[in-house]
Amino acid sequence: MPRHRQVTPTEVELEILQVLWEHQPSTVREIVDVLNQTRPRAYTSILSMMNVMLDKGLVRRTLRGRAHVYTAKKTRNATLGGFVKDLLGRAFQGSTTSLITQVLEQSNPSSDELDQIRDAIEKWQESESRQ
């Protein structure tokens, strides 16, 4: 039986996408340089991962001079939205309340973060009432 193709990026792919969202377009060398600020990575490992990500449709590659440059195919919001949708369905059986409760319990948000969450809920309610 064929292996199920993962819809959401892996942990390493997400690290690379984070770099691209902040610094695109980027060469593999530029990506490695940013990633190596937190922990060492081999150029060849990141190059291999970029080829996998290209095959999976996560990135685009174009030629700039003699080097390939990469950009993320989806925005940060679209990618993270996919993660949340997948998590909501698989782990919380579609219950937004359960997901939010778990997030609050695990993250212990500050008063400022709670105010930002309330503001986000109000903005969402306002946009829904206009539709």
URLIN-V60501 format. One record per run of one state. SS is the DSSP state (a for helix, b for strand, c for the rest). FROM is the first residue (numbers start at 1). TO is the last residue. If there is no record, write none. Layout:
# URLIN-V60501
ss: <SS;SS>
from: <FROM;FROM>
to: <TO;TO>
This chain:
# URLIN-V60501
ss: <c;a;c;b;c;a;c;a;c;b;c;b;c;a;c;a;c;a;c>
from: <1;11;24;26;27;28;36;43;57;59;65;67;73;76;93;96;108;111;131>
to: <10;23;25;26;27;35;42;56;58;64;66;72;75;92;95;107;110;130;131>
